Structures are given as structure tokens and as C-alpha cells.
Amino acid sequence: MKRIRKLLPVLIVVFSLWVVYHQVKEWVQARAARVESVNQMRDLSAAAMAYAATHGNSFPTTIPMLLAASPLLPPGPEISPLASDKTKPSYEMVAPAQPFSRVSDPARTPMIRSVFTTKNGERIIVFCDGHIETVSE
């Protein structure tokens, strides 16, 4: 019984460290996924602006259309239009089907948005003027 009483504080400390480790690990993984998504959104934004500049000031209507037409984006499965796996970032075009010059407020008009929200209910959005924001749903 004395051995158990001596080990109890050690076990409590070990268990507490294990809990903290897993919370930090989860936070780091969520942060890494958000950073990856923002970086991909930045690439998509630059590609969409280049697409509009070369296609009569009109935005692409789908992510596959953007991926096919853009030499700025890396080929391969890094950017997914609509992934069923919620652990990977995926995006959808929500740009207006009109030329950029006719968009009344480009700073508030969404162009590309992430399909899945973060744990705190936020979604990453690229606006028609090219800036990126994290918006609460």
C-alpha cells in the first residue's frame, strides 16, 4: 500500500503530461492544416487573377477549370475541388459569373471558399480582390 501511495503522485503527473501532450498535438495539427489551406488558397487566388487577366476579365467557374488553365498551380492531387475526406483541404468556386469590372464590391464578394469549416466554425475565403479572410459561419 505504501508503494502505491508513493507512486500515485508520479502517475498523476505522467497522466497530466500525457493529456497536455495530446491537446498540444491536436492544436498543432489543426494549425498545420489551416496554414496548408491558406497557402493553397493564396495559390488559387493568384491563379484566378491570372486566369481573369487572360480570359477577358472573367473568373473561372469551377476549380477544375482553374487547375487546367493555370500554369501557376502545381500539378497533382495537392489541391482538391471537393474532397470527401474532411482531413484534406478542398475548395469550391463561388465567383460571380460576370467580368471582374462588373463586380460592385470586390473586397466583399467571395471568389473561392474552403468546403469544410475549422473546429471553431470558421471558413477560409478568397475574395474577388484577391485577399484572404477567415470568416465565422
Contacts in CASP RR format, 6 or more apart in sequence:
PFRMAT RR
TARGET T0000
AUTHOR 0000-0000-0000
METHOD contacts of the structure
MODEL  1
MKRIRKLLPVLIVVFSLWVVYHQVKEWVQARAARVESVNQMRDLSAAAMA
YAATHGNSFPTTIPMLLAASPLLPPGPEISPLASDKTKPSYEMVAPAQPF
SRVSDPARTPMIRSVFTTKNGERIIVFCDGHIETVSE
30 118 0 8 1.000
30 119 0 8 1.000
33 87 0 8 1.000
33 89 0 8 1.000
34 118 0 8 1.000
34 124 0 8 1.000
36 89 0 8 1.000
37 89 0 8 1.000
37 114 0 8 1.000
37 124 0 8 1.000
38 124 0 8 1.000
38 132 0 8 1.000
40 78 0 8 1.000
40 79 0 8 1.000
40 89 0 8 1.000
40 91 0 8 1.000
41 91 0 8 1.000
41 112 0 8 1.000
41 114 0 8 1.000
41 124 0 8 1.000
41 126 0 8 1.000
41 132 0 8 1.000
42 132 0 8 1.000
43 72 0 8 1.000
43 73 0 8 1.000
43 74 0 8 1.000
43 79 0 8 1.000
44 63 0 8 1.000
44 66 0 8 1.000
44 73 0 8 1.000
44 79 0 8 1.000
44 91 0 8 1.000
44 112 0 8 1.000
44 126 0 8 1.000
45 111 0 8 1.000
45 112 0 8 1.000
45 126 0 8 1.000
45 130 0 8 1.000
45 132 0 8 1.000
46 72 0 8 1.000
47 66 0 8 1.000
47 70 0 8 1.000
47 72 0 8 1.000
47 73 0 8 1.000
48 59 0 8 1.000
48 60 0 8 1.000
48 66 0 8 1.000
48 95 0 8 1.000
48 111 0 8 1.000
48 112 0 8 1.000
48 126 0 8 1.000
48 130 0 8 1.000
49 130 0 8 1.000
50 70 0 8 1.000
50 72 0 8 1.000
51 59 0 8 1.000
51 60 0 8 1.000
51 66 0 8 1.000
51 69 0 8 1.000
51 70 0 8 1.000
52 58 0 8 1.000
52 59 0 8 1.000
52 100 0 8 1.000
55 69 0 8 1.000
56 99 0 8 1.000
57 99 0 8 1.000
57 100 0 8 1.000
57 101 0 8 1.000
58 97 0 8 1.000
58 98 0 8 1.000
58 99 0 8 1.000
58 100 0 8 1.000
59 93 0 8 1.000
59 95 0 8 1.000
59 96 0 8 1.000
59 100 0 8 1.000
59 111 0 8 1.000
59 128 0 8 1.000
60 66 0 8 1.000
60 69 0 8 1.000
60 93 0 8 1.000
60 95 0 8 1.000
61 93 0 8 1.000
61 95 0 8 1.000
61 97 0 8 1.000
62 81 0 8 1.000
62 93 0 8 1.000
63 79 0 8 1.000
63 81 0 8 1.000
63 82 0 8 1.000
63 91 0 8 1.000
63 92 0 8 1.000
63 93 0 8 1.000
63 112 0 8 1.000
64 81 0 8 1.000
65 93 0 8 1.000
66 73 0 8 1.000
66 93 0 8 1.000
67 73 0 8 1.000
67 79 0 8 1.000
67 81 0 8 1.000
73 79 0 8 1.000
79 89 0 8 1.000
79 91 0 8 1.000
80 88 0 8 1.000
80 89 0 8 1.000
80 90 0 8 1.000
80 91 0 8 1.000
81 90 0 8 1.000
81 91 0 8 1.000
81 92 0 8 1.000
82 90 0 8 1.000
82 92 0 8 1.000
82 115 0 8 1.000
83 89 0 8 1.000
83 90 0 8 1.000
83 115 0 8 1.000
86 116 0 8 1.000
89 114 0 8 1.000
89 116 0 8 1.000
90 114 0 8 1.000
90 115 0 8 1.000
90 116 0 8 1.000
91 112 0 8 1.000
91 113 0 8 1.000
91 114 0 8 1.000
91 115 0 8 1.000
92 112 0 8 1.000
92 113 0 8 1.000
92 115 0 8 1.000
93 111 0 8 1.000
93 112 0 8 1.000
94 110 0 8 1.000
94 111 0 8 1.000
94 112 0 8 1.000
94 113 0 8 1.000
95 109 0 8 1.000
95 110 0 8 1.000
95 111 0 8 1.000
95 112 0 8 1.000
95 128 0 8 1.000
96 102 0 8 1.000
96 103 0 8 1.000
96 109 0 8 1.000
96 128 0 8 1.000
100 106 0 8 1.000
100 128 0 8 1.000
103 109 0 8 1.000
103 128 0 8 1.000
106 127 0 8 1.000
106 128 0 8 1.000
106 129 0 8 1.000
106 130 0 8 1.000
107 127 0 8 1.000
107 128 0 8 1.000
107 129 0 8 1.000
107 131 0 8 1.000
108 127 0 8 1.000
109 127 0 8 1.000
109 128 0 8 1.000
110 125 0 8 1.000
110 126 0 8 1.000
110 127 0 8 1.000
110 128 0 8 1.000
111 126 0 8 1.000
111 127 0 8 1.000
111 128 0 8 1.000
111 130 0 8 1.000
112 125 0 8 1.000
112 126 0 8 1.000
113 123 0 8 1.000
113 124 0 8 1.000
113 125 0 8 1.000
113 126 0 8 1.000
114 123 0 8 1.000
114 124 0 8 1.000
114 125 0 8 1.000
116 123 0 8 1.000
117 123 0 8 1.000
117 137 0 8 1.000
118 134 0 8 1.000
120 136 0 8 1.000
121 136 0 8 1.000
121 137 0 8 1.000
122 134 0 8 1.000
122 135 0 8 1.000
122 136 0 8 1.000
122 137 0 8 1.000
123 134 0 8 1.000
123 135 0 8 1.000
123 136 0 8 1.000
123 137 0 8 1.000
124 132 0 8 1.000
124 133 0 8 1.000
124 134 0 8 1.000
124 135 0 8 1.000
125 132 0 8 1.000
125 133 0 8 1.000
125 134 0 8 1.000
125 135 0 8 1.000
126 132 0 8 1.000
127 133 0 8 1.000
END
